[in-house]
Amino acid sequence: MKNTYLWLAQLVAGILVAVTLSIHMVWMHLDTILGALGIDIKEPTSWTSMLARSREIIWATLYIALLTFGLYHALYGLRNVIFELAKSPIARRVVTWTILTLGILALAWGTYVPIVLLRS
Amino acid sequence: MKQIQPRRKNSLGLIGWVWGGNYKIERYLYTLHRATGLGLLLFCLIHLSVTTFFRLQQSSWETAMAILHNPWFKLGEYLVVLAFAYHSLNGLRLIIQELGFGMGKPTPPVYPYRDSLRKNRRWSMALVGTAAIIALVFLYDFMSGG
């Protein structure tokens, strides 16, 4: 039963990643087309643009949400792939705890930086 | 209770990723889904490191961005966009079909047998078409310096 809920969360996280990452991709990479549509993004990767975005709560929220859903979706997917190859219960437990630790560390660091920049 | 054992171990391991046997295009779409997923995970971890460690100082950020504007890195970024477009659209197709939508009505099993995925391939075709359109839109923007 637990695995059913984890799998359902995987599907929901996948949809949420698709939405949040699409916003990020369009904003960062479609600046020419957005410019033609009247939405002026001045060099999205420049220091001033990045800092301006970092100080807006909506962008910080989007990045943290993207990171949370993305890490869950990607690391749970990776665990499933490894589980197909690693059959022993001990190996599976090691894989689960390694992935969980990696995910928590990445989430903590990736959340800390936007919050620090939001306050700067 | 005694369980019936399969005659052959039903696990090909990594070989099963490459060779889909009697399965058709959907099997290879799934293999590509996995490959793009693992690629995106690797990129995600690198991207997270670059955009957090170098974000704390202006000089290090500008140095990192100057390196990333190299044409080879731009090509790599475009491949990431393609992988994301494909992975998300194929994932959406898999979710829709896993939940039982778009599979068509059940029919009697008349030889030659056709599974419901192959009878209703419109979702796969829609996926490929939409991914191609997204790829072209992003290609235009990348080519024009985006």
Interface residues (C-beta under 8 A of the other chain):
Chain A: L11 G14 I15 V17 A18 L21 S22 M25 H29 L30 D31 T32 I33 T45 S46 W47 M50 S54 L67 G70 L71 A74 L75 G77 L78 V81 E84 L85 A106 W109 G110 V113 V116 L117
Chain B: S11 G13 L14 R34 G37 L38 L40 L41 C44 L45 L48 T52 R55 L56 Q58 W61 E62 M65 L68 E77 V81 F84 S88 G91 L92 I95 E98 V137 F138 Y140 D141 F142 S144 G145 G146
